[in-house]
Amino acid sequence: MALLIGALLAFAVGLLATATGLDRDRAFYPTVAIVIASYYSLFAVIGASTRPLVLESLVAAAFLAVAILGFRSSLWVVVIALGAHGVFDLAHGAVISNPGVPGWWPGFCLTYDATAAGYLAWLLTNGRIRAAA
């Protein structure tokens, strides 16, 4: 169920952003990528876990840097970042032990990330958003 909800929510957010014009600004999807990357740090705080918080913050900082790079160069970099975060969701539990992460979160986040990446790729391919800064 978490997989379906993640995909539907990402698609709904994308459609809403397009319908309302929120994604006319190239900053929208990089901001989404930054927020997505911050959730594991939030879960470390909820789990009151210092070591995971440090590790999750380092990972989030890397995704933040890539999102900014994508905003400044090409939104295709943001597509890659969103997709890479989905891959990270698959491996997260094996890489970082974070007791605050709900069991359903990695699957939810994986499908959200993949759907958001696909939706942004579709927008870029169809010229609805310009890729280059």
C-alpha positions, 0 to 999 in steps of 0.5 A: 500500500505504501508503494501505491500511495507514494506513487499517487501522491507524487503524481498528484503533487506534480499535477497540482504544481503544473495546474497551478503554475507552481512549477513554472519556477525552475526552483520547484523540483530542486526544492522538492528534492531538498525536502525529500532528502531531509526526511531521514534526518528528521527520522533520526531526530525522532529516533533520538539517534545522534550517529544516524543524525550525523550520517543522514545529515551528510547524505542530505547535504550531498543531495542538497548540493546536487539539487542546487547544481541542477537548479544552476545548470540543468533540471536533468540533474534534479531528475537524476537526483530524485532517481538516485534518492529512490535507489538510496531508499532501497539500500538505506537500511543496509547503509544507515541504521536509523531507528526513527524510520518507519518500516513503510517509509523506504518503499513509500519514498522510493515510489515517490522519488521515482514518480517525481523523477519520471514526471519531471523528466516528462515535463522536460521532454515535452518542453513544459519546463526549460531544463537549462538555467 
